[in-house]
Amino acid sequence: MKYEILPSFLAADLGNLAAELLRAEASTADAIHLDIMDPHFVPNMSFGPSIVDFCRRTAPGFYRNVHLMMSRPDLYIEKFAQAGAQTIQVHIEADCDLHEQLRRIRALNVKPALVLNPETPVEKIFPYLGEADEVLVMTVHPGYGGQKFIASCLPKVTEIRRWRRDIDIMIDGGGNDETIPLAASAGANQFVAGSYLFAKADMKAAVEELRRLVGAAVSAV
């Protein structure tokens, strides 16, 4: 199984997006994670398709993981696919037919993924696991960066891994050198880190240290 580190672009210096994106790519991170928020699903707003397209043009070889924190992701899936999203993550809590949206995403040659909020029972996701390539377990309440990691979400990771050994499981929220190894021990293999990575002067060293810690955590299980 491949273990991946993804810097969250929401934590980048918004006045220097090109430099920040290239710094993240040079860190040897596996992908850039882009949080797309509407003001209905979460109490905040963020990027749109133009930023995804900007990432594609600025760092074309840097994988683009797009997380749609939206009540109606079905209205925007094509726009983000056309802008260059390579994975599109939709929430189990969204107001749309998830079976249909996962099929639409795959038909656009984009990797389909599901997202589960902290308060949502893990069982809600099981009917859709056969249609998703990835599950994102939120370890904070979505909407803002820099929140405290919710460790009580980790049993969901373990349960999903029990149901599907081959699926990618990502955690997002409060990711750092203490919490990411815990998530790896629980069964996650993809790890988003925002403030922790973008605050580092040497992001590459921080990514390499996270890889080392993940490897040690997995070996100890």
ZIKA-V737281 format. One line per field, one symbol per residue. ss: DSSP state (2 for helix, 1 for strand, 0 for the rest). psi: psi as a letter, one per 40 degrees, with the letter a starting at -180 (. if undefined). burial: # if it has 16 or more other ideal C-beta (glycine too) atoms within 10 Angstrom, else .. A space follows every 50 residues. Layout:
BEGIN
ss=???
psi=???
burial=???
END
This chain:
BEGIN
ss=00011111222002222222222222000011111110000000000022 22222222000011111110002220222222200011111000000222 22222220001111110000022222222220011111000000000000 22222222222220000111110000002222222200011110222200 002222222222222222220
psi=hhhihhhhedeiheefdddddddddeeeidihhhhhhieddifiibiadd ddddddddgdehhhhhhggidgddeeddddddeehdhhhihdeigihddd dddddddefihhiiihidehidddedeedeeieihhhheihidiieihhg deeddddddddddhdeihhiihhfhaeddddddddeeiehhhhcdddeeh dgddddddddddddddddde.
burial=..##########....#..##.###.#.##########..##...##.#. ######..#..##########.##.##..##.############.#.#.. ##.##..#.########..#.#..#..#..##########.##.#...## ..##.##.###.....##########..####################.# ..#..##..##.##..##...
END
